Amino acid sequence: PLFRRVPKWGAAISRNKQKKYEPLNLCRLRKYIERGQLDARFPITMRHLHESRCVSRVRVGVYLFNVNNYPFPYKIDIEVAVADQSSINAIKAVGGSVTIVHMPRLALRALVK
């Protein structure tokens, strides 16, 4: 029947309004620093993450997360849109800093390109 195939309006509207951040694991970030594709001496922005292909595309922003409290040995300064508390604690334990940056979509597109 047709009423089962068409989604409810409330669910469709709330699904479209969700912001979909590009996920970035600390383990992956560590691999890119060890390979030399990212330089830990300078602040790492979302543009650097996109140019090094650490994240595929940046539409709304980058979400930094940590799984199983993975140790992170590098002192870095990174700018992301969202970060969970365990990844912030892992970076601050080494002496680095995490900056949460909110940008409109147009400004973010200009930053990445």
C-alpha positions in Angstrom: 0.0 0.0 0.0 1.0 3.6 -0.7 0.7 4.8 2.9 3.5 2.4 4.0 5.9 3.5 1.3 5.7 7.2 1.9 7.5 8.4 5.0 5.8 10.4 7.7 6.3 14.1 7.4 7.6 14.5 10.9 10.3 11.9 10.5 11.3 13.2 7.1 11.7 16.8 8.3 13.7 15.9 11.4 16.0 13.6 9.3 16.8 16.4 6.9 17.6 18.9 9.6 20.2 16.7 11.3 23.8 18.0 10.8 26.0 15.3 9.4 29.6 15.9 10.5 32.5 14.2 8.9 33.9 11.7 11.5 37.6 11.7 12.3 39.1 9.2 14.7 42.2 10.0 16.7 43.8 6.8 15.5 43.4 7.9 11.9 44.8 11.4 12.7 47.8 9.8 14.4 48.5 7.7 11.2 48.4 10.7 9.0 50.9 12.6 11.3 53.2 9.6 11.4 53.2 9.3 7.6 54.1 13.0 7.3 50.9 14.1 5.5 50.0 16.4 8.4 52.5 18.6 10.2 52.0 18.6 14.0 54.2 21.7 14.5 51.5 24.0 13.0 47.8 24.3 13.9 45.7 21.8 12.0 42.5 23.2 10.5 39.7 21.5 8.6 41.3 22.7 5.4 44.5 20.8 6.2 42.5 17.7 7.0 40.7 17.9 3.6 43.8 18.6 1.6 45.7 15.7 3.1 42.6 13.5 2.4 42.3 12.6 6.1 38.6 13.4 5.7 36.9 12.9 2.4 34.6 15.9 2.3 33.7 18.7 4.7 30.1 19.8 4.4 29.1 20.9 7.9 32.3 20.3 9.8 34.6 17.6 11.3 33.7 15.5 14.3 36.7 14.4 16.3 36.3 11.3 18.5 38.3 8.7 20.4 37.6 5.0 20.7 38.6 3.1 23.8 40.7 6.0 25.1 43.4 5.4 22.4 46.7 7.1 23.5 47.7 10.1 21.4 51.4 11.0 21.7 51.6 14.2 19.6 51.2 17.7 20.9 48.9 19.3 18.3 46.6 22.4 18.0 43.5 21.4 16.0 40.4 23.2 15.0 37.2 21.1 14.5 33.5 21.6 14.6 32.7 19.0 17.3 34.8 16.9 19.6 33.9 14.5 22.3 35.4 14.8 25.8 37.7 11.8 25.6 39.5 13.1 22.5 39.9 16.5 24.1 41.3 14.9 27.3 43.7 12.8 25.2 45.1 15.8 23.4 45.2 18.1 26.4 47.1 15.4 28.4 50.0 15.8 26.0 49.9 19.6 26.0 47.9 20.2 22.9 44.7 22.2 22.4 41.3 21.6 20.7 39.4 24.6 19.3 35.8 24.2 18.5 35.0 26.4 15.5 31.5 26.9 14.1 31.3 28.2 10.6 28.4 28.8 8.3 28.2 26.5 5.3 29.4 29.1 2.8 32.4 30.2 4.9 33.4 26.5 5.4 33.2 26.0 1.6 35.5 29.0 1.1 37.9 27.7 3.8 38.2 24.2 2.3 38.6 25.4 -1.4 
